[in-house]
Amino acid sequence: MNLLRADFQELYRRHLCRHSQFALNVWHLTAVVGVYLALYGIVFALPGGEWIVGSVLAAYFLILAFNIPFKVLVANLALVGALLAVFLALPEVPVWVHVVLLLGWHRFQVLQHRIYNKSLDMSEFAEKYRKGFTLFALLAVYELPILLNFLLFDRRNKAAS
């Protein structure tokens, strides 16, 4: 597992083992949108938050540019840009609200697996993608592109779900 040199198609195939249901992907995208908005709120509350967000997003898109299909990169850029515009248009709230929302959206995402529990054999990926911080970081970077790829560009797997 390498954050800077990820095999997007392999990550995507792994994702489909646990996330092959259309509704689960929609709810996960909803949760990811909530997480991004909450993270914006937390980081913008820090001194120099604008620079931090700009720097992190520049690094994020640079990493993605070398690892995901161009159409997915464009969709990801458009959504993240739209979310940033929405966040900046929202009224300011205390940072603790964003912390609570971050935890709530993450919990919401986890709970969706109780409702949408169809999964396939993941043993093909068990050795390479072991649970832990590295996998968490990898999925934190690539989850939004994976979800967008499924919902916008993968008609075959979307139709099968």
Buried (B, 14 or more C-beta within 10 A) or exposed (E): BEEEEBEBEEBBBBBBBBBBBBEBBBBBBBBBBBBBBBBBBBBBBEEEBEEEBEEEBEEBEEBBEEBBBEEBBEBBBEBBEEBBEEBEEEEEEEBEEBBEBBEBBBEBBEEBBEEBEEEEEEEEBEEEBEEEEEBEEBBEBBBBBBBBBBBEEBEEBBEEB
